[in-house]
Amino acid sequence: MSSAGHSPVRGGWLDPRKPFKDGVRPRKRQLGLALRALCRLLHLDEPAETGRRPLKQAEAANRLGCAADELSRYLNDTRIPSQDFLERLHKEAGADAAASGQDVGITLEALLSLRTSALAEQQGCEHCQEMSGRIDSLIQQLNAPCPQCAAHERQQEARRRQRKKLAARLRSASREQTRLRLERAELKVAVADLKAELTEKLAVEAGLRERLAAAQGTGGQLPVPRQPGDRQLSARDVSAARQLVAQAEELDGSGREDLAFTLLRQGTTELLTPAETALVFVELRHRQRDRLANDLIHVYGRDQEKQDVMAVALELHEAGAPDDAGAVLRAALG
């Protein structure tokens, strides 16, 4: 018998796993299971609630015109119901099943055949038992799954699994697309920041070159080694060094230490003379920018020509900064 269209009631009076009483023979058990399946189709409309609920045992017995204990014996014991009871149960179950859009699952003829088989089993009639066996065989054939239906169901299941896989891949691709969009936006911001920093750096460097050129061109002279007593050159040296240190100090004070150091390193190695470079070191110490001074001394001594380093060291020594003079020489020696 098919049970499609309704689900078993677990743990209740219609539980298909509920054991039968002792002495219930196989044909009667088969009839009892069919009766339980039909009773599970009986429902009660409840206007105050959504949906419908299964009937309780007393409610089902009342609707079927029997006592609750009598209904229990039909379902679980050796008692075989009358044909009128089976016709009434099949009619009521069919009506409720149709209202729920379900299939009753067994024809009235098949139900009555189960009753005949159970009676024959109870009475020991060989002819009835033979007929009952034939009926069982026919019922099994009717309930056997259709090969085409089974193949169709397998195809549907494969399609459902494929749809689930495609949906999972789509969700994964969507998450990856969102991640890439965020990463792209972050990269755009980073590139914009780098461009702004480069533009600022180039502007600072250009401004420094203009100021140094103006300071060096004030006297109409090109940079030459400082001679004793050359006050004009000394004043120019001090002006160029102070302008460079002032710009670096401004950058360092605004939290752009790396840019300040880059400005100092390029200015001292590309634009200033050793004498002016020594004044930069002195001016940094005077303005208490010791960290910049230490880093600049180390890089200058390490990267510049030995003669320039020695010239800077001599200027520092004459300016009263012997420690920095020694530091730049040690940096040159590695």
C-alpha positions in Angstrom: 0.0 0.0 0.0 1.3 3.4 -0.8 1.5 6.1 1.9 2.4 9.0 -0.4 0.8 12.3 0.5 0.9 12.0 4.3 3.6 11.6 6.9 3.6 9.2 9.8 2.5 10.4 13.2 5.4 9.5 15.6 4.7 8.6 19.2 0.9 8.9 18.9 -2.0 6.5 18.7 -1.4 6.2 14.9 2.4 5.6 15.1 3.2 2.9 12.5 5.9 1.6 14.8 3.4 0.9 17.6 3.5 -2.8 18.4 0.5 -5.0 17.8 -1.0 -7.1 20.6 0.1 -10.7 21.1 -1.6 -13.1 18.8 -2.2 -10.7 15.9 -1.4 -12.7 12.7 0.3 -11.3 9.6 -2.8 -10.6 7.5 -4.5 -8.8 10.3 -1.3 -6.8 10.9 -1.4 -5.7 7.2 -5.0 -4.7 7.6 -4.2 -2.8 10.9 -1.4 -0.8 9.1 -3.8 0.1 6.3 -6.3 1.3 8.9 -3.7 3.4 10.7 -2.7 5.0 7.4 -6.3 5.9 6.6 -6.9 7.3 10.1 -3.9 9.5 9.7 -5.7 11.3 6.9 -8.5 12.4 9.2 -8.2 16.0 10.1 -10.2 18.7 11.9 -10.6 22.3 10.6 -9.8 24.9 13.3 -11.0 28.4 12.3 -9.0 30.0 15.1 -5.7 28.6 13.9 -3.8 28.2 10.7 -4.0 24.9 9.0 -5.6 21.6 10.1 -4.7 19.2 12.8 -5.0 15.4 13.0 -7.9 13.9 15.0 -7.5 12.5 18.4 -8.5 8.9 18.9 -11.8 9.7 20.6 -12.6 12.3 17.9 -11.9 9.8 15.2 -13.9 7.0 16.9 -16.9 9.4 17.3 -16.7 10.4 13.6 -16.5 6.8 12.5 -19.5 5.7 14.7 -17.6 3.4 17.1 -16.1 3.5 20.6 -12.5 4.6 21.1 -11.5 1.2 22.6 -13.2 -0.6 19.7 -11.2 1.5 17.2 -8.1 0.7 19.1 -8.8 -3.1 18.8 -9.3 -2.6 15.0 -5.9 -0.9 14.7 -3.8 -2.9 17.2 -5.5 -6.1 18.2 -7.1 -9.2 16.5 -10.5 -7.6 16.0 -11.5 -7.3 12.3 -13.9 -4.4 11.5 -17.0 -4.8 9.5 -17.3 -4.0 5.8 -19.6 -1.0 6.7 -16.9 0.4 9.0 -14.2 0.1 6.3 -16.4 1.8 3.7 -17.2 4.6 6.1 -13.5 5.0 7.1 -12.4 5.0 3.4 -15.0 7.6 2.5 -14.1 10.0 5.4 -10.3 9.6 4.8 -10.8 10.1 1.1 -12.7 13.4 1.7 -10.1 14.8 4.1 -7.3 13.7 1.8 -8.9 15.5 -1.2 -9.3 18.6 0.9 -5.6 18.6 1.6 -4.6 17.8 -1.9 -3.4 14.3 -1.0 -4.0 10.8 -2.3 -5.9 8.3 -0.1 -3.3 5.8 -1.0 -5.5 2.6 -1.3 -8.7 1.8 -3.1 -11.7 0.5 -1.3 -11.5 -2.8 -3.2 -7.9 -3.3 -2.0 -9.0 -2.5 1.6 -11.9 -5.0 1.4 -9.5 -7.5 0.0 -7.2 -7.1 3.0 -10.3 -7.7 5.2 -11.1 -10.9 3.3 -7.5 -12.0 3.7 -7.5 -11.4 7.4 -10.8 -13.2 7.9 -9.5 -16.2 5.9 -6.4 -16.2 8.0 -8.5 -16.1 11.2 -10.9 -18.9 10.0 -8.2 -21.1 8.4 -9.9 -21.3 5.0 -7.4 -22.7 2.5 -9.3 -21.3 -0.5 -9.5 -17.9 1.0 -5.9 -18.0 2.0 -4.9 -18.9 -1.6 -7.0 -16.0 -2.9 -5.5 -13.7 -0.3 -2.0 -14.7 -1.5 -3.0 -13.8 -5.1 -4.4 -10.5 -3.9 -1.2 -9.8 -2.0 0.8 -10.5 -5.1 -1.3 -8.2 -7.2 -1.1 -5.4 -4.6 2.7 -5.8 -4.5 2.8 -5.5 -8.3 0.6 -2.4 -8.2 2.8 -0.8 -5.4 6.0 -1.7 -7.1 7.8 1.5 -8.3 7.5 2.3 -12.0 10.9 2.1 -13.7 10.2 5.2 -15.7 9.0 7.1 -12.6 12.1 6.0 -10.7 14.3 7.1 -13.6 12.5 10.5 -13.7 12.9 10.8 -9.9 16.6 10.1 -10.2 16.9 12.8 -12.9 15.1 15.3 -10.8 17.3 14.5 -7.8 20.4 15.0 -10.0 19.1 18.3 -11.2 18.4 19.4 -7.6 21.9 18.6 -6.6 23.3 20.4 -9.7 21.2 23.5 -8.9 22.5 23.4 -5.3 26.1 23.2 -6.6 25.5 26.1 -9.0 23.9 28.2 -6.3 26.9 27.6 -4.0 29.3 28.5 -6.8 27.3 31.6 -7.5 27.4 32.7 -3.9 31.1 32.1 -3.7 31.7 34.1 -6.9 29.6 36.9 -5.6 31.6 37.0 -2.4 34.9 37.0 -4.4 33.6 39.8 -6.6 32.8 41.9 -3.5 36.2 41.2 -2.0 37.9 42.2 -5.3 35.9 45.4 -5.5 36.9 46.3 -2.0 40.5 45.5 -2.7 40.4 47.6 -5.9 38.9 50.5 -4.0 41.7 50.3 -1.4 44.4 50.1 -4.1 42.9 53.2 -5.7 43.1 55.1 -2.4 46.7 53.9 -1.9 47.7 55.0 -5.4 46.1 58.4 -4.9 48.0 58.8 -1.6 51.3 57.8 -3.2 50.7 60.3 -6.0 49.9 63.1 -3.6 53.0 62.3 -1.6 55.1 62.2 -4.7 53.7 65.5 -5.9 54.3 67.1 -2.5 57.9 65.8 -2.5 58.6 67.1 -5.9 57.1 70.5 -5.0 59.2 70.7 -1.8 62.3 69.7 -3.8 61.6 72.3 -6.5 61.0 75.0 -3.8 64.3 74.0 -2.1 66.2 74.2 -5.3 64.8 77.7 -6.1 65.6 78.9 -2.6 69.1 77.5 -2.7 69.7 78.9 -6.1 68.5 82.3 -4.9 70.6 82.2 -1.8 73.7 81.1 -3.7 73.1 83.7 -6.5 72.7 86.6 -4.1 76.4 87.6 -4.4 76.6 86.6 -8.0 79.1 83.8 -7.1 79.2 80.1 -7.7 79.8 77.7 -4.7 83.6 77.7 -4.1 85.6 76.4 -1.1 85.3 78.8 1.8 88.3 81.0 2.4 89.2 82.4 5.8 87.5 85.7 6.4 85.1 85.3 3.4 82.1 86.7 5.3 79.9 86.8 2.2 80.3 83.1 1.5 79.7 82.2 5.1 76.5 84.2 5.2 75.3 82.4 2.1 76.2 79.0 3.5 74.2 79.7 6.6 71.2 80.9 4.6 71.1 77.8 2.4 71.6 75.4 5.4 68.9 77.2 7.5 66.4 77.1 4.7 66.9 73.4 4.2 66.7 72.7 7.9 63.6 74.9 8.3 61.7 73.0 5.6 62.7 69.6 7.1 61.7 70.7 10.5 58.3 71.7 9.2 57.8 68.3 7.6 59.1 66.5 10.7 56.8 68.5 13.0 53.7 67.5 10.9 54.5 63.8 11.3 56.2 63.3 7.9 59.6 62.2 9.2 60.4 60.1 6.1 59.8 63.0 3.8 61.8 65.3 6.0 64.8 62.9 5.9 64.5 62.4 2.2 64.6 66.2 1.7 67.7 66.5 3.9 69.5 63.6 2.2 68.9 64.9 -1.3 69.7 68.5 -0.4 73.0 67.7 1.3 74.2 65.2 -1.4 72.9 67.0 -4.5 72.8 70.7 -3.8 74.9 71.8 -0.9 78.7 72.0 -0.5 80.4 70.1 2.4 80.6 73.4 4.3 76.9 73.9 3.9 76.2 70.3 4.8 78.2 70.7 8.1 76.1 73.7 8.9 73.0 71.6 8.3 74.2 69.1 11.0 74.9 72.0 13.4 71.5 73.6 12.7 69.7 70.3 13.3 71.5 69.9 16.7 70.6 73.5 17.5 66.9 72.9 16.8 67.0 69.6 18.8 66.3 67.4 15.8 68.8 64.9 17.0 67.1 61.8 15.4 67.3 63.4 11.9 70.8 64.6 12.6 72.0 61.1 13.6 70.4 59.4 10.6 71.7 62.0 8.2 75.3 61.8 9.5 75.3 58.0 9.2 73.9 58.0 5.6 76.1 60.9 4.4 79.3 59.3 5.8 78.4 55.9 4.3 77.4 57.0 0.8 79.5 60.1 0.0 83.0 60.4 -1.4 85.8 60.2 1.2 87.0 63.8 0.4 83.5 65.2 0.9 83.2 63.3 4.2 86.6 64.6 5.4 85.7 68.1 4.4 82.4 67.9 6.4 84.2 66.4 9.4 86.7 69.3 9.3 83.9 71.8 9.2 82.1 70.1 12.1 85.3 70.1 14.2 85.9 73.8 13.5 82.2 74.5 14.4 82.7 72.9 17.8 81.0 69.6 17.0 83.8 67.0 17.4 81.4 64.2 18.3 79.5 64.6 15.0 82.8 64.9 13.1 83.9 61.6 14.6 80.5 60.0 13.8 80.6 60.9 10.1 84.2 59.6 9.8 83.2 56.3 11.5 80.3 56.0 9.1 82.6 56.4 6.2 84.9 53.7 7.5 81.9 51.3 7.8 
